[in-house]
Amino acid sequence: MQKIIFILIAVVLLNSNLFADFVATITAVKGEATIARNATKLVAKTGLKLQEKDSVITQKNAKVQIIFKDETIITIGQKSHFSIKEYLFDANEEPSAKFGMFGGAMRAITGKIGKVAPQKFNVTTKTATIGIRGTNFTVAINENGALEAYCTYGEISVKIKGIEHSIKQGYFARIGTANHVDIKPFTPSMLKSMRERKFGTVKNKNAQVSKGQNVVIHESNDKQLNLTVDDKTDVTISDVTEEKKDTLFTARTLDATIAGYSMENAIYYGNYTMIENHSSYPDNGDVKLSIQFAKDTALLELGSFKEETPNLQYQFENVNKSQVVGSLISGAKSGEATIEFYGPTGNIVNGSFDYIQKQKNSNGVYSAKNFEALH
């Protein structure tokens, strides 16, 4: 009888995991990392779905990138312990994103929750609680327990012992072991040094996929792991602390740059990752974006470059501005996709896409690059 009870309990636990509400997807992994879920440990791998209460634990020289349902992007550095304490992004309820950082480092680009309910987004550490006001930031915990919180875009707050400190863009807060708070500006070299220590350097290796006689080059997971270096906002194109001010673009400046291209066409290659997948298509795959600047049109193709035809195709018109919306023309019932240009010449694009297949909506994100300076 006791054996039967244990079997029933195991079945109940298994079913609860099978039908759990997943809140995020691992989009890139480097090195050894595990997911702690209840009393089990899972190997972190690209495409793995995460749920509330999961913890991500990375080893030396490892890092993991996660994209949440609201498009918040978090990269977890080496020797880190990051937990999803609470996460809710539902049209019928107030959103919430509460994370825990118990060692190591994380950097984030906040998504929709950071825009519609920034007061509900925070990161808790052993010494402080970090809140946001729609921003990008990095949290690093040193081996002696001291904490550093860098604000690379927008503004963050650091609350310790009931006292809240405001940290503006370009500043960081250092909290020592005695809970003393020191707020200072940081230089690009300081930020770069911290990121190299906590996240490691990323080797610029390209993956090659054959298609007939052609070789398609697209970004590897190593490059994907550095996605959070680029600020996905309509104000700045790259992290303000890593570039000279005269190389930054505003959305209006970039619109003029794209409209003024003398080249007739360009092709971008990259990868996509599904955030919610209720279709028969894979969770990850290749991206090809062909832009005809002479005609102000573009074609986005998602699938596998090994196949004769892609799974999904989106058509875009009026491609002469920093953000463009297109419509699905092949692969599902209906859907939309976006193009957002980044980089010093618009040679990097990030975007999102969705589609309806069998009456169910699926959505994901992609990143691609043109391997030449656009002109």
N, C-alpha and C positions, 0 to 999 in steps of 0.2 A: 504493500500500500504506500509506504514511504517513497519507494522508487518511482511509483506512478505520479505522486505529487511533484517530485523533482522534475520529472519529464514534462508535466503540465506547466510548471513554472518556466522551464526553458523554452517551451513553445510560445508562451505568452510574451516573454522577453524578446524572442526572435521576431514575432509578429509586430511588436511595438517598434522595433528598429526598421523593419521593412516598410512600415507605413508612416515613419517619422517625417515631419515637415522639414525638408532640407532648406537651408538659408543661404548657402554659399557654395562655390565650386573652386577647387584648386586648379589654377590655370598654368602654373609652372612650378617645377621642383628642381633643385640642384642639391646633390649630396644626400645624406641620410636624414630622414625626418619621419616622425610617427604622429598618428592621431590617437589621442586617448579618449575613448568613448565608453562611459560607464566603467565596467571592469575589464574592457577589452582594449587592445592596441591594434591599430591598423597602419599599414605602410602608406605613407603619403605618396600619392601619385597623381599625375595630371588627369583631370576629369573626375576625381573623387568628390562626391557631394558631402558637404558638412552640415551639421545640425546644431541647434542650440545646445549649450553645455559641452561641446567638443573642445578639446585643447590641442594645440599644435606645438610639438616639441621638436626642435632642430638640434642637430649635432654640430661639431666643429666643421667649418667651411661649407655649411649647408644653408639654404634659404628656400622659402616657399612664398608663392604669390597666390592670393585669394581674391575673388571677385564676389561681392554679395549681391543680393537681389536688387538692391537700390543702386547698384553700380559703384558702390564704395570699393576701392581697390586698396588692399593692404599687403605689403611685403614684409615678411618676418625674417630677421637676420639670423646669423649663426649663433649657436648655443643659447637659444631663446625658448621661452615658455609663454605662449599666447593662448588666451581662452575666450570663447564666445559665451559670455555670462548671460546675456539676454539679447534677443534680436527679433524684431517684429516689423514687417513691412507689408501691410495689408490695407487695401483701399477703405475697408470698413472700420478700421481701428487706428488709434494714434500710434505712429511709428516709434520704434525705440531701438537703440544700438548701444549696448554696454559691453565693453571688453575688459579683459584683465591682462596685465603684463607683469610677469613675475621674474623676469630676467632676460637679458639679451637686448634686442632692439626691434622696433617696427617703424615703418613709415607708411603714411596713408594719404590718399586722395579721397576726400569724402564725397559721397554721392548724393542722391535725392534727399535722404534723411537729414544730411547736413544743411540742406537748403530749406526744407519745409519745417523741420523741427530740430534745430541745432542744440536746443537745451536738453534733448533726449539722447544725445550722442556723447559718450564719455569713455575714457580709458582709466581704469583704476590700477594703481601700483601699491606697493607696500607702504609708501610714504605719502603719496599724493593722488589726487583725482584730476585728470586733464579733461577740460571741456573745450568745445569749439564754437565758432561763429561762422560756419561755412568756410572751411580752410584746408590747407595741406600742412602736414607736420610730421616730425620724426621724434620718437621717444627712444632714448638709449639709457640702459641701466648698467653701470660699471660693476666690476667684480667686487669692489668694496661696498657696494650698495648705494652709492651716490647716483642720482638721476639727472639726466639732461633732457630738456624738452625744447626742440627747435621749431620755430614757426617759419615755414618757407613761403607761405602765402596766406593772407587773411589775418586772423587773430585767434589765439588760443587763451585759455585761462588755466592756471595751476592753483588748485585749492589744497591747502595743507593746514591741519589743525583749525579748521573753520575760517581761515583767512584766504581770500581769493586774490591772486595776482594776475594781471593782464599782461600777455606777451604779444607784442605786435610783430608784424612781418619783418624778418631780418634780425630778430632778437632770439635769445635762448635763455632759459632758466636753468640754473644748476642748483640742485638741492643736495646738500652734503649729508653725511651720516648723523649730524646733530640737528638736522631739519632746518638749517639756515638756508634761506633763498637768496640767490644772487642772480640778477637779471642784467645781461650785457648783450651788445650787438655781436654778431659773429661774421667772420669773413668767409669768402668762398673756399679758401684753403682749409679753414677750420672744419667746415661742413664736409668737405671732401675727405679729410683725414678721418673724421668720425665714421663716415660711411664705409671707408675702406677697412676700418677696424671691425665694424659691426656687421657689415654686409659682404665684405670681401670684394675683390676686383672681378669684373666680368670679362671673360675672354671673348673677343669678337670673332666668333666662328660662325660660318654659314652652313646650313644644311642644303643638300642638293637632291632634287627629285627629278627623275628622268621622265620625259613625255615624248616618245618617238625619238627624233634626232635632236630635240631641244633639251637643254638643261635649265630647269627653273630654280632660281636661288631665292630662298626665303629665310626669315629670321629664325634662329634656333631658340630654345627655351632660355638659354643664357641671356639673350637680348630681351626676351619677354620679361624676365625678372627685373629688369631696370626700367620697366614702363612707368613706375612712379617717379622717375626723375623728371618726367615731363608733366607740367601742370595742365590738366584738362579743363581749362577755363576759357572764357571768351575774352579775357583780359590780357593774360600773358601766355606765350607759347612755350617758353621753357622756364625752368626754375629760376626765379629772380636772383637767387643767391649764387648761381653758378655761371651766369653770363653777364657780360658788360651791358649796361643799359641801352647802348646804342644798337645792340643786336636783337633786342626784344621787339616783338610785334604786338600791336593791338589788333583787334579783330578788323577794324576799319583799314589799318595799314596793310594787313594781309589780304583783304579783299582787293585792294588796289594792286598788290603784287601779283595775285593770281590773274586778275583781269589783264595785266600788262605782259604776260608771258609771250615771248616771240616763238617759242617752240610749239609745234602743232599737236604733239601727243606725248604721253608718258605712261609707263606701266609700273604699278606698285605690286610687290609680292609680300605675303605675310601669313598669319595664322588667325583662325577664329576659335572661340570657345563658347559653348552653350551655357547660359545661366539657368534657364528652364527648358527642358527638352521633353516634349510630349509627342515626338514624331519618330519616324524610322531612321532619321539621319544621325550620323555619329556626333558625339559630344565635342569632338575637336576635328579640325581639318585645315585645308589650305585656302588662301585668299588670293585672288588676282583682281586688281582694279585697273581697268584700261580707261584712260581719260583722253578725249579728243578736245584739246584746248581750242583748236581752230573752230570747232563747232559747238563748244560749250556743253558737251555731253559726256557721259561716263557709263561704263558697264561694270558692275560688281559681281564677281563669280565666287561662290563658296562651294567647296566639296573636296575632292581629291584630284590632284593633277595627274594621277596615274590613270584616271578614268577618261573615257572619251568625252563625256559631257559632265558639267558640274551639276551639283544637286539643286542649287538655288541661283537665280540671276535677278539682279535689280538694275533698272534703267534710271539714269539721272539726267535732268535738263538744267540749263542755266548754271553750269559749273564755273562760276566766276566770283564766288564769295567763300568766306572761311568755313561756313556751315551749309551743307546742302542735304536735302531730303529727296529720296527716290522711291520708286514703286516696284514691287515684285512683278516680273514678267514671265517667270518660269520656275517650276518646282513645287508649288503649293497653290492653295486657293487664292490667298491674298497676303499682303504684307508690305512693310516699309523698311527702309534702311537710311542711315545717315553717313555723311562724310564730313570729317572735321580735319582741317589741315593744321599741321604743326611743323616745327623745325625751322631753321633759318631761311629756307627757300620754299617752304611748303612741301618738302620731299618726304614728310612723314604724315600718314593719315591714321586716325583712330575713328571708330564709329560703332554703332549698334545696329541690330537688325531684328526683325520679328516676322513671323509668318503663321498662317493657320493651315493645319493639316488634320484632316479627320475631325473637324470642328473644335480642335484644341489649339491654343496659342502657345508658341515656343519663341524664345528670344535668346540673343547672345551678343557678344562683343567681338571686335576684331581690331588688329593692328597691322599695318603694312608700310612698306618703305620703297621709295624709288632710289636706286643706287647711283644717282647723279644729282648734281645741283641743278635745280630747275631754273630756267631763264626765259 
